[in-house]
Amino acid sequence: MKDCEGQTLSAKEEKVNSKKELAVCITGCDSGFGRDLSFALSERGFTVFAGCLTEDGLLQYQDVPSIFPLKMDVTKENDTTKSFDVISKWLSDPSAKLQRFLHALINNAGLGTAGLIDWIEISDFQRDMEVNYFGMVRVIKTFLPILKAQACAAIHVNARIINVVSMAGLISNSGVSAYHASKHAAEAFSTSLRLELKSFNLAVVTVNPSFHKTPLVDHDTLSRKFKQLWDSIGQDLQCQYGKEYYDHFCNTIVENTTCLLWDANVVIDKLISCVELVIPPPQVVVGTDAKFFLLGLRHLPVW
């Protein structure tokens, strides 16, 4: 077992080489990246604690022995505390045949509100920030004592925190200010956290995908939400902007979002690598458009 960057170490290899049973806690596992990643890591030998918001989300894991679904609304302190208790009990179970460790904490829960600043409410900004930023902070602060205790005792020195942030945390655009603001906050927080945890040898990874095929960017869903938003803003705002502006805005946002959707499995593969690499990279940008176009926008003059 080499301890070098680029060397992968699956849970099965850990069990053979050092008699460890590794767990991963993932938020936002009702659908999308979280669900697919939970099943993938389970198949690779990890014990997965899958945080779900809904009962339907919990039920999809009931027949998988290595996945433990948890009711976890990241905006609720009580849910994260209960999840902490469940995982702590699993870690300290005296009947376990192997040493148990929390190997990775993956913050994947997220949502996005679209609409001009003039069209959406303060509550929309608060909701995005509560889930995408404060939810991430809440989960990390809840589980950080476990990760630090493992590191301080030098019993598992390769643990990591992985934050799924998206390219919205690195660039901004009109029409999605609430979402971008929350993701920029998450990105800045992750950078500060990475620097603070270096002395504990705890890696902090940000994963920044561009648009991939998930329920969050479904064409029909986006179109329906924009129609509902336009109908809700009132006649005064509708007259100020005009139907022609709305049609152009809606079509531009929806088409730009959905015209080039990458296979979500690419993101899953990158997340698996972040879990299994002995020394994971601090940032992973996913998507050809993200790497060769969107990142370049950050270097253009402000206009």
C-alpha positions in Angstrom: 0.0 0.0 0.0 1.8 3.1 -1.2 1.0 6.4 0.4 1.4 8.7 -2.6 -0.8 11.0 -4.7 -2.5 9.1 -7.4 -2.6 5.8 -5.5 -6.1 4.6 -5.0 -7.2 2.6 -2.0 -10.6 1.0 -2.0 -12.4 -0.1 1.1 -11.8 -3.8 0.2 -8.0 -3.1 0.0 -8.1 -1.3 3.3 -9.8 -4.4 4.9 -7.1 -6.7 3.5 -4.1 -4.5 4.3 -5.0 -2.9 7.6 -8.1 -4.5 8.9 -10.3 -1.5 8.7 -14.0 -1.1 7.9 -14.5 2.3 6.3 -17.7 4.4 6.3 -18.8 7.2 4.2 -21.6 9.7 5.1 -23.3 11.4 2.2 -26.1 14.0 2.2 -28.7 14.6 -0.5 -29.1 10.9 -1.4 -32.8 11.0 -2.4 -31.8 11.2 -6.1 -29.1 12.4 -8.5 -25.4 12.3 -7.5 -26.1 11.3 -3.9 -28.2 8.2 -4.8 -25.8 7.0 -7.5 -22.8 7.6 -5.4 -24.3 5.7 -2.4 -24.9 2.6 -4.5 -21.5 2.8 -6.2 -19.5 3.1 -3.0 -21.5 0.3 -1.4 -20.5 -1.9 -4.3 -16.9 -1.0 -3.7 -16.9 -2.2 -0.1 -17.7 1.0 1.8 -20.4 1.2 4.5 -22.6 4.1 3.4 -24.7 6.3 5.6 -27.1 7.9 3.1 -28.8 11.1 4.3 -32.2 11.6 2.7 -34.9 14.2 3.0 -37.9 12.1 2.1 -39.4 8.8 3.1 -39.3 7.6 -0.5 -35.6 8.4 -0.5 -35.1 6.3 2.6 -37.1 3.3 1.2 -34.9 2.8 -1.9 -32.0 1.6 0.3 -33.9 -0.8 2.5 -32.7 -4.0 0.7 -29.0 -3.0 0.6 -27.2 -4.3 3.7 -24.2 -2.0 3.5 -26.3 1.2 3.1 -27.8 2.7 6.2 -30.4 5.4 5.2 -30.7 8.3 7.6 -33.4 10.9 7.8 -31.3 14.0 7.4 -32.7 17.5 6.6 -29.4 19.5 6.6 -31.3 22.6 7.7 -32.3 20.9 11.0 -29.9 20.6 13.8 -31.9 17.7 15.3 -31.5 15.6 12.1 -27.8 16.1 11.9 -27.4 15.3 15.6 -29.4 12.1 15.3 -27.3 11.1 12.3 -24.1 11.8 14.3 -25.4 9.5 17.1 -26.2 6.7 14.7 -22.8 6.8 13.1 -21.0 7.2 16.4 -22.8 4.1 17.7 -21.8 2.2 14.6 -18.1 3.3 15.0 -18.0 2.1 18.6 -19.9 -1.1 18.2 -18.0 -3.7 20.4 -19.2 -6.6 18.2 -17.5 -5.3 15.1 -14.9 -7.7 13.8 -12.8 -4.9 12.2 -11.7 -1.4 13.3 -14.3 1.1 12.1 -13.6 4.6 10.8 -15.4 7.4 9.2 -13.4 7.8 6.0 -15.3 10.5 4.1 -18.0 13.1 4.7 -19.6 14.1 1.4 -21.8 17.2 1.4 -24.0 16.8 -1.7 -27.4 18.1 -0.6 -28.4 21.1 -2.6 -31.1 23.0 -4.4 -31.3 26.0 -6.8 -33.7 28.9 -7.2 -33.8 30.7 -10.6 -35.2 34.1 -11.4 -34.1 37.7 -11.6 -33.3 39.4 -8.3 -36.4 41.5 -8.9 -38.6 38.5 -9.3 -37.7 36.3 -6.3 -38.3 36.8 -2.6 -35.8 37.2 0.3 -37.1 33.8 1.4 -35.8 32.3 -1.9 -32.3 33.6 -1.1 -32.6 32.3 2.5 -33.7 28.8 1.4 -30.8 28.4 -1.1 -28.3 29.7 1.5 -29.8 27.5 4.3 -29.4 24.3 2.3 -26.3 25.0 0.1 -24.2 26.9 2.6 -25.5 26.7 6.2 -26.5 23.1 5.7 -23.0 22.2 4.6 -21.5 24.1 7.6 -23.9 22.4 10.0 -23.1 18.9 8.8 -19.3 19.6 8.9 -19.4 21.1 12.3 -21.5 18.1 13.5 -19.1 15.4 12.2 -15.8 17.2 12.5 -15.1 15.9 16.0 -15.1 12.4 14.8 -12.7 13.1 11.9 -10.4 15.2 14.2 -10.4 12.5 16.9 -9.3 9.9 14.3 -6.5 12.2 13.0 -5.3 13.2 16.5 -5.1 9.5 17.6 -3.3 8.7 14.3 -5.7 5.7 13.8 -7.0 6.8 10.4 -5.0 9.5 8.8 -6.6 9.5 5.3 -10.1 10.8 6.1 -11.5 13.7 4.0 -14.4 16.1 3.6 -15.7 16.3 0.1 -18.0 19.3 -0.8 -20.0 19.1 -4.0 -20.1 22.8 -4.9 -20.6 23.1 -8.7 -19.2 25.7 -11.1 -21.8 28.1 -9.7 -19.3 28.6 -6.9 -16.6 29.8 -9.2 -18.5 32.0 -11.8 -21.7 34.0 -11.8 -24.5 34.7 -14.3 -27.7 36.6 -14.3 -31.0 34.9 -13.4 -29.6 32.6 -10.8 -28.3 35.0 -8.2 -29.6 33.1 -5.1 -28.0 29.8 -6.2 -24.7 31.4 -7.2 -24.5 33.4 -4.0 -25.0 30.2 -1.9 -22.4 28.3 -3.9 -19.8 31.0 -3.7 -20.3 31.0 0.0 -19.8 27.2 0.1 -16.6 27.5 -2.1 -15.1 30.2 0.2 -16.0 28.3 3.3 -14.4 25.1 1.8 -11.1 27.0 1.1 -11.0 28.4 4.7 -11.8 24.9 6.1 -9.0 23.3 3.9 -6.4 25.7 5.3 -7.6 25.3 8.9 -7.5 21.5 8.8 -4.1 21.1 7.2 -2.5 20.7 10.6 -4.8 17.7 11.2 -3.9 16.1 7.9 -7.6 16.2 6.9 -8.2 16.8 3.2 -11.0 19.1 2.0 -12.0 18.6 -1.6 -14.4 20.8 -3.6 -16.0 19.2 -6.6 -17.2 21.7 -9.2 -19.3 20.1 -12.0 -20.8 22.0 -14.9 -24.3 20.9 -15.9 -24.9 17.2 -15.9 -28.0 15.1 -16.2 -29.7 15.3 -12.9 -33.3 16.2 -11.7 -32.0 19.7 -10.9 -31.6 20.6 -14.6 -34.5 18.8 -16.2 -35.8 20.9 -19.2 -39.5 20.5 -18.5 -39.1 21.1 -14.8 -37.1 24.4 -15.4 -39.7 25.6 -17.9 -42.5 24.9 -15.6 -40.8 26.7 -12.7 -40.2 29.8 -14.8 -43.8 29.9 -15.9 -44.9 29.7 -12.3 -42.5 32.4 -11.3 -43.7 34.7 -14.1 -47.3 34.2 -13.1 -46.5 35.1 -9.5 -44.6 38.4 -9.8 -47.6 40.6 -10.4 -48.8 42.8 -13.2 -46.5 45.8 -12.4 -43.3 43.8 -12.8 -44.7 42.0 -15.8 -45.4 45.3 -17.5 -42.0 46.7 -16.6 -40.2 43.7 -18.2 -42.7 42.7 -20.9 -43.6 39.2 -22.2 -41.0 39.4 -24.9 -38.3 39.9 -22.3 -39.6 37.0 -20.2 -39.8 34.7 -23.2 -36.2 35.5 -24.2 -34.9 35.2 -20.7 -36.7 31.9 -20.0 -35.6 30.4 -23.3 -32.0 31.5 -22.9 -31.6 30.1 -19.3 -33.4 26.8 -20.0 -31.7 26.2 -23.3 -28.2 27.2 -22.1 -28.7 24.9 -19.1 -30.0 21.9 -20.9 -28.5 22.0 -24.4 -25.2 20.4 -23.2 -25.7 18.0 -20.3 -22.8 15.6 -19.6 -23.4 12.1 -18.3 -23.8 12.2 -14.5 -21.6 9.0 -14.3 -18.6 11.2 -15.0 -19.2 13.1 -11.8 -19.8 9.8 -9.9 -16.4 8.5 -11.1 -14.7 11.7 -10.0 -16.3 11.5 -6.6 -15.3 7.9 -6.2 -11.7 8.9 -7.0 -11.9 11.6 -4.4 -13.0 9.0 -1.8 -10.4 6.4 -2.8 -7.3 8.4 -3.6 -4.9 8.4 -0.7 -4.1 12.1 -1.3 -7.1 13.6 -3.1 -6.8 16.9 -5.0 -8.1 20.0 -3.3 -10.4 20.9 -6.2 -11.9 18.8 -9.0 -13.6 20.6 -12.0 -15.8 18.3 -14.0 -17.0 18.9 -17.5 -15.2 19.8 -20.7 -17.0 23.1 -20.9 -16.1 23.8 -17.3 -12.4 23.1 -17.8 -11.8 24.8 -21.1 -14.5 27.6 -21.2 -16.1 28.4 -17.9 -12.9 28.6 -16.0 -11.6 31.0 -18.6 -14.4 33.4 -17.9 -12.9 34.1 -14.5 -10.0 35.8 -16.1 -12.0 38.2 -18.3 -12.4 41.9 -17.2 -15.5 42.7 -15.1 -18.2 44.1 -17.4 
